[in-house]
Amino acid sequence: MENKALDRLFDLIRTLRGENGCPWDREQTIGSILSDLIEETYELQWAQARRSGDELLEELGDVLFVYVFAVVLLQEKDPTATIDRIASLAYDKIRRRHPHVFGDAVAKTKIESLAHWDRIKAEEKNETTPHREPFSTIPDNLPPIRKAEKIQRLAAETGFDWSDTKGILEKIREEINEVEEILKTGSEGDIREEMGDLLFSVINLTRFLNIDGEAALTRANAKFIERYAEMERLAHEDGHRLDDLTLEEMDRYWNRTKKRD
C-alpha cells in the first residue's frame, strides 16, 4: 500500500513537470527545491512544537512531497537515482556508523555513540580527502547554533574540552565583562565580535550539558511570545494599551504573567 502511494506521488510530480504540467513546477531546480525542503522542515518542527497531530502529519506530507520532488529532478539527469538505491546507501552508512550496535564497539551513553559516529565519519572523509582541515566535515551552511555545537563536539573528542561546568560559567562571565568593556569605547565590529564570543560560550555550556541549544532557544522564544500575549491581555482587561504604559508598569504585568507560569 505504501509503495503504491509513493508511486502515485512520483507520477504526480512527473505530470507536474511534464509538457502540459504546471509552469512553476517545470521551472524548479534542485537548488530551489532543496531550499523549499529546508523551509518545510522548519514548518514541520514548528508543528511538532505545537503538539498538533493532524498538522504534524500534513507537514510530514509536505516534507515528503518536496523530498520526492528532489529525487525526480535527480532522476531526470540520472535514471539510476532510485529510492531503492538511496535507501540502500542510507542503510549501509547508518549501519556502518553504529559499530556499538552492529559490531564489537561499546557505547553506554549518548556522547559515546556520537563519538563513534563522528570518528567513522571522519575516517570516511579521510579516504577521499586525506589532508582535510579538522572541521571540514561540517557544512558551511548549517544554522550557526548547530554549527557551533558541532565545532565544539569535534574539538572535545580530541580532549580539548572543559572538565566541568564551573570553567564554562567562568568563561561566560569573562565574555560578559569583555562585552561591557567594549560597549564603552568599541566600534560596531568589535562589539559584534565580542557578542559572538559570548554566544559561542553559552552554546558551549548547553553542549556540555547535553542540551540541544537550538531547541532550548526555540522554547525560550515561544515562552516569551506566550508571556507577552498574556501581558497584553491582562493590560487590556484593566483598560490599558501596552504602548500607553511606562516600562515600569509593563514590568508589573510581566511579573504577573511569570507568577501564573
N, C-alpha and C positions, 0 to 999 in steps of 0.2 A: 504493500500500500504506500509506504513512504517513498520507495523508488519511483512508483507511478506518479506521485505528487511532485517529486523532484523533476521527473522527465517533463511534466506539464509546464513547470516553471521555466525550464530550459527552452522548450518550444515557444513559450510566450515571449521570452526575451529575443529569441531569433526572429520571431514575427515582427516585434517592435523595431528590430534592427534591419528588417528586410526592405525591399524596394518600395513597398506600399505601407511601410511602417510609420512610426512617429518621428518627425524631424528632430526633436530633442534627443531621443534615444539613439538615432542614427549618428548624431554628431559627437556622442560621448567617446572619450579616450580612456585608456587605462589610468592616466593621471587624474582625470576628473572623477572617475568612478571611485578610485581609492580615497580621494578627498571626501566624497559622499559617504564612504564606508566609515571613515573616522567620525563624521558628524552623526551618522545613525548610531554608532556605538555609544557616543555620549548621550544620545536620547534614550538608548536602552538602559544605560547606567542611571539616568535620571528617573526612568520609570521604576526601576528596581528600588531606588531610594524612597519612592513614594509608596512602595509595597502594593502596587496595583497589579493584580493578577492578569486581568484581561488586557490591560495596556501593555504589560510586560510581554505577553505572547505576541501582540501586534508589533511591538518594536523588534522583537526577535525575528519576526517575519520580514520586517524592513531590512534588517541586517542580512538575513539570508538572501533576500532578493538582490541586494547590491553585491554581495559576495558572488552569487551565481552570475550576475551581470559581468563581473570582472573575469570569471572563468570563461564565459562566452567570448569576451574580447580576446583573451589569450588563445582560445581555440581557433579564432579567425585567422591567426597567424601561425599557430602550431596545433594541428588537429590532435596531436598526442597528449595535449594538456587536459586529460580527462579527470573527472572526480576520483575515479579509482586510482589513477596514478598519484594524484595529490594526496589522497588518503594513505596510500602506501608509503609515500615519503614521510608523511607526518607520523605514521605508526613506527617506522624504523627509527626516526630521530628521537621520538619520545621514549621509546623502549630503551634505546642506547643511552639516553641521559638519565635513566633510573637504574643504575647498577646496584643500588641498595634494595631494589625490588626484584630485578631480573638477573642479578649477579651475586657476587660474593661480598660486595661492599656493604657497609653498615651506616645507617643514618637514623638516629633516635630523636632528632629534633628537626624543626623546620630549617634552621640555619645550616645544619649538616647536609640536608637534602639540597639546599641551594648551592652549597659548596661543590657537591658532586656535579650538579647541573653546569655551573659556571666553569669548572675545571674541564669537563668534557667539551663544552662549547669552545673554550679557548684552544684545546688540542685540535679540534676540527678546523678552526680558523688558522692555526699554525701550519696545518698541512697544505693550505692554499696560499698563505702569506706568512712565510717563516720569520720575517723580520718586521712584524707588525708593531705598532705602538701599543703600550699597555692597555689603553682604553678604546682601541679601535673597534672592538666588538659592540660598542654602544652606539646606537643610531643617533646621528646629529639632530634629527627632528623629533626626538622624544620630548614630551612636556617637561619643563625644567625640573619639577619636583621629582618625577620619575628618573630623570637623568642623574640628578644629584644623588639619589638613593643608590643607583647602580654604580656610580663612580665610587661612592663610599664603601659599598659592599665589596667591590673588587679590590680596593685598597686594603680592606680589613682582612681579606683572605691571605694577604702576604704578611699579616701580623701588624700592619700599620693601622692600629685602632686604639680606642680608649679602653682602659681596664674596667672602668665603672662610669656611672652617670655623673659622679662628682666632677671629674675632669671636664666633661662636656658642658656642664652647667657653669663652671668657672670660665670656660671659653665663651659661652653665650654672654655672660656678664662683661667679659673683656670686650667683646664686639659691641655691646650696647654702649660701653664707655667710649669706644672709638667713634661711634656714631654721634654721641653727644658732643665730643670734641670737634669733629669735622663739621657739625652744624654751625659752629661758631664762626669759622673762617673759611671752610672749604668751598670748592666750586661744585656745580651740579654733578659733574663727572666723578669727583671724589666722593661725594655723598652717595651716589649710585653704587659705587664700588664697595663702600663700607656697608651699605644696606644689603648688598649681595652676600658679603661675608657673614653678616648676621643671619640671614635666611638660610645659608648653607649650614651654619652651625646648628640652627634649630632643627633642620631636616636631619642632621646627623643624630640628634637626640631621638627623634621618632624612629629612625632606622635602628639605632642601638636597642631601643625598647621593643623592637618588632612590631611597631605600629605603622600602618600604611599612612604616610604623610598626606597623600592626596585625599584619601578617604576622610582623614581627620579634618582637613581644611574644608572639604565639601560639607561635612556635618556642621562645622562652625559657621559656614555661610548660611546654611539652612536655618540654624538656630537664631542667627542674627535677624534673618528675614521674618521668622515667626515672632520673635520678641518685638521687633519694630512694628509689625502689623498689630500686635496686641496693645502696644503702647499707643498707637494711633487710635485704636478702638476705645481704650479707656479714656483718652483725652476727649474723644467725640462724645462719649457718654456724659462727660462733665460740661459739654457745650463749648469745647475748645478745638481749634485747629493747631496742628503741631507747629506750623510756620509762624503762628502768632505767639508762641510760648518762648520764654527765655530758656537758655541751656540748663539752668538750674531747675526750672520747672519740668523740662523734659527728662532730666535725670531722675526726678522723683517718680515719674511714670515708668521710666525704665526699671528702676529698682522694684516697683510693684510687680512688673512682669517677671522679674527674676525670682521674687518670692513665690509667685504662682508656680513657676517651674519646679 
